[in-house]
Amino acid sequence: MSTAWTVILLEEVERWYFSLDADEIASVTGAIDLLELEGPTLGRPAVDRVKGSKFHSMKELRPAGTSIRILFIFDPERQAILLLGGDKAGNWKAWYDRNIPIAEQRYEDWLDMGGE
């Protein structure tokens, strides 16, 4: 039996999550469950590396059958910190340009607060 990885949703991500419709919640929950099971070894198609972040280890969680993306990173305690979620449909590159800096700032704030 393997140990589950810790996945933390920042308050902003939790609010976003509860604003989703039932089908989206099911897809996102499934992706989070996979991340809890597999941790850093989870790869494509469920997870991909984010290009353009100053944090080389920033990744995106990609719920199946959706254009939803959740930017996340493993902190020094090896917890997956979900930083920002959204739907990039019809706005593929601009979504990253707008949201990567927000996710980076949230991660820096997380580290500054000691991961709390």
C-alpha positions in Angstrom: 0.0 0.0 0.0 1.4 3.4 -1.0 1.1 6.6 0.9 -1.0 9.4 -0.6 0.7 12.6 -1.5 -0.6 15.8 0.2 -2.5 18.1 -2.1 -3.3 21.6 -0.8 -5.8 23.9 -2.5 -5.1 27.6 -1.8 -8.2 29.5 -0.8 -8.6 31.1 -4.2 -8.5 27.7 -5.9 -11.0 26.3 -3.4 -13.4 29.1 -4.3 -12.9 28.6 -8.0 -13.4 24.8 -7.5 -16.8 25.3 -5.9 -17.9 27.6 -8.7 -17.6 24.8 -11.2 -20.6 22.8 -12.5 -21.0 19.2 -11.5 -19.3 17.7 -14.5 -16.3 20.0 -14.1 -16.1 19.2 -10.4 -16.1 15.5 -11.2 -13.2 15.9 -13.8 -11.2 18.2 -11.5 -11.7 15.8 -8.5 -10.5 12.9 -10.6 -7.4 14.7 -11.6 -6.7 15.7 -8.0 -7.2 12.1 -6.9 -4.6 11.0 -9.4 -2.2 13.6 -8.2 -2.7 12.4 -4.6 -2.0 8.8 -5.7 1.0 9.4 -8.0 2.6 12.6 -6.7 5.5 13.9 -8.7 5.6 10.8 -11.0 2.3 11.7 -12.5 2.9 12.6 -16.2 1.1 13.3 -19.4 -1.7 13.5 -20.2 -2.8 14.3 -16.7 0.2 16.6 -15.9 2.5 18.7 -18.0 5.3 21.1 -17.3 4.5 24.8 -17.6 6.8 26.7 -20.0 7.5 30.3 -19.2 7.5 30.2 -15.4 10.5 31.3 -13.4 9.8 28.2 -11.3 11.1 25.3 -13.4 9.1 22.8 -11.4 5.7 24.5 -12.0 3.3 22.2 -13.7 -0.3 22.1 -14.8 -2.9 19.5 -13.9 -5.1 18.7 -16.9 -8.5 17.2 -16.0 -9.6 14.7 -18.7 -12.0 15.8 -21.3 -11.8 19.5 -20.4 -9.8 22.6 -21.3 -9.5 23.3 -17.5 -5.9 23.8 -16.2 -4.7 24.0 -12.6 -1.3 25.4 -12.1 0.6 23.8 -9.2 4.0 23.1 -7.8 5.5 20.8 -5.2 6.8 22.9 -2.3 10.0 22.1 -0.2 7.8 19.7 2.0 6.9 17.8 -1.2 3.2 18.9 -1.0 1.4 19.7 -4.2 0.2 23.3 -3.9 -2.7 24.1 -6.3 -2.1 27.7 -7.1 -4.6 28.7 -9.8 -7.4 27.1 -11.8 -9.2 28.2 -14.9 -10.5 27.3 -18.3 -8.2 28.2 -21.2 -10.7 27.4 -24.0 -10.3 29.8 -26.9 -7.5 31.6 -25.1 -4.7 29.1 -25.1 -1.5 31.2 -25.0 -3.0 34.3 -23.4 -4.3 32.2 -20.5 -0.7 31.3 -19.5 0.6 34.8 -20.1 -2.0 36.2 -17.7 -2.0 33.4 -15.1 1.5 32.2 -14.7 2.6 35.4 -12.9 -0.4 35.2 -10.6 0.5 31.6 -9.7 4.1 32.5 -9.2 3.1 35.3 -6.8 0.8 33.0 -4.9 3.6 30.4 -4.5 6.0 33.1 -3.3 3.4 34.2 -0.8 3.0 30.6 0.3 6.7 30.2 0.9 6.9 33.6 2.7 4.2 32.5 5.1 6.1 29.3 5.8 3.7 27.1 3.8 0.6 27.8 5.7 
